[in-house]
Amino acid sequence: LSIADEIGMANDIGGWVIEAACAQAAKWPSDVVVGINLSPLQIASDDVAQRVEGALKSSGLRANRLEIEITETSLLQNDPVTLDQLKRLKQLGVSIALDDFGTGYSSLSYLVSFPLDRIKIDRLFVSQLGRSRESDLIVRSITQLARNLNCTVVAEGIETDEQLQRLRALHVGFGQGYLLGMPMPAAEATEFLALGKNNALAQSA
């Protein structure tokens, strides 16, 4: 992706990814939501919302089945174009997730300035659960903050049963990681979904 950014092809490749992901998701069960990661260059372009809208229309995928994932780097400049594109995506009915929250340039202002629906807790904190009091505290604090802001929370990088149990105890609603499921091609994912398996964390009341 960094090379694509450097040679000016990130938008074209990203546009293809958006179209392909929407087309594939339209073939899956209607309750499956698909996330697409956008690079800082993509989200800062002035046509990403238009590309997403076109992909939704051509594939027939409902907007509420698509989630756009952005990184904190995308928000660093507080760019008016980025904010405008995020607002346009929200108007389409697409949800917005902030990836790897809690590392690098984290700022609570993101949660106020940008229309976020989901916060993804970085795997660094998940990997230290049970070994670092600070990590437990950070996960608990992010979860409570997100709940107060009406955002859902996803824990990334879950690899052990102990991490899963601690996240449940901390009332984290959703998770991803090798313990829950490995990356797989579309054909295998289709078969997996057909079996009715759901590897998300049980949502806490």
N, C-alpha and C positions, 0 to 999 in steps of 0.2 A: 504494500500500500504506500509506503514511503517513497519507493521508486516511482510509482504511478503519479504521486504528487509532484515529484521532481520533474518528470517529463511531460507534465500537463495532461495526463490521460485519466486522472482520478475521476473526473466527472463523467466521462464516457463509460468507464468501467463500472462506476457506481450506478449510473443510469441503467446499465444492463442488469446489474444485481437486483435493483429495485423491481424491474420488470419480471425477471426470472423468479424472484421470491414470491411476488404477488400471484403470478401464474401458477406456481406450485401450490401455494397456500389455498388457492381457490379449489383445488382438488381434494383438500383434506376436510375432515369434519368441521361443521360450522362453529364449533366452540373452541377451535384451536386458534390461538393468536401467535403471529410470527413477528419476530424482532429483526430489524435490519440495522446494522451499525453504519453510521455515516461519519466520514472523516471530517476534520475541521474545515478542510477546503470545500468539501461538498456542502456542508451546512451554511457556509459563508457565501455560497453562490446565490444568485438571485433567481434561479429557476428550479431549485430542488423541490419546492412545493408543487410546482407545475408538473414536474416529472412524476412525482408520487401520484398526483391526481390522475395523470394520463395512464399510469400503470394500473391504478384501481379500476378505472373505467374499462380499459381493454381486457382486464382479467375477470372483471365482475366481482372482485373481492370487496366485501364491505370494509369501510374505513376503520370500524371498531375492531377489526381483526388484525390490524397492522400497528406495530409499535416501532418507533424510530429511536434508536439508541445513540446518544451523543456523549462525548467525553468532556471533562472539565476544561480541557485545552480549548475546545470549541467556544467556550464562554469567556475566555480570559480577556478579550479585548472589549467585551460588552458592545459588540458591533451592532449597529442598528439594522443592518441587512440580516444578520443571524437572528436577531429577535423578531424581525418581520417574518422571516421564513418559518420560524417556530410557531408564531401566531397563526400563520396561514395553514400550517399543518394541523394545528389544533382545530381550526375552523372546518377543516375537511372531516374531522372526527377521528383523526389519528392520535394515538397516545404518544407521549414523549418520556423517555427514560434517561436518567443520568447515570452513566456507567462509571464503575470504579470510584464511587464516592468515598471520601475519607482520606485520600492520598493526594500528594502533590499540591495542587492549588485550591483545595477545598475552601469554599466560602459560603457562609449561610446566606449571603445575598443572592446566590443563584436560586435558592428556593423561593425567594420573593420576586425576583426580577423576571424569571422565566417560567413559562407555563408547563411545569413538570407534573407527570402523573406517577412516576415510579423512580425509586432510588435504589441503585444496586451497590451493596456494601462490598468493598474490595476484598479479594481473597486473602490479602495479607492479614486482616483482622480475624477472618474465619480460621485461618491456619493456626492462630495463636490462642484460640478459645480454650480455656482450661489451663493454659500455661502462662497467660499474661492477664493480670487483673485489669490492666488498662484496656486490653482488647475487648474484654467482656463489657466493661463500662461504656466503651465507644459504641459497640453494637447495640447495647441497650438504649443509649442516648439517641442514636440515629433512628432507631425503630420508633421510639416515643415521639421524637420530633416529626418524623414523617407521618405518623398517625394523626398528630395534631394539625398537620397541614393537608390532611386528606390524600396523602400519597401512600402507595403500597411500597413494600420493601422486598428486595430479593437479595439473598446472601449468595455470593459467588464462591466457587472453588470448594464445595463441600466434598470431602474425600474420606471421612471416617464417621462411624456411627456416633462417636462421642461428640463430634462437631454438630451432627444432626440433632442430637438430643439437647445439647446446650442451646442451639438456635430455637428449638421448640420452646424451651424453658424461658427464653428471652422474648417469646411471642413474635418471632419473625415468621411472616406468612408464607413466603415462597423461597425456593432455593434452586441452585443449579450446581452441577459438579459431577465428577466421575462416579461418585457413590450413587448418584441418582440416575445417571445415564451418560453413555459415551456419545461423542459425535458420530453421525451416521449419514450415509447417502440418502437422497430423497426416497428411493425405492424402499430401503429398509425402514425409514421413518414412516412411510405410508403403511407398511405392514405392522409396525409397532403400534401405530394409532388405531389400526383396524382391530387390534386385540383389546382395545379399550384400556390400555395401561396409562396411568397418570403418575408421573414421578415427582410432581410438585410437592412441597411440604404441605402437610395438612394445615389449612388456614385456622389460625387461632381465633377464638371468640373475643 
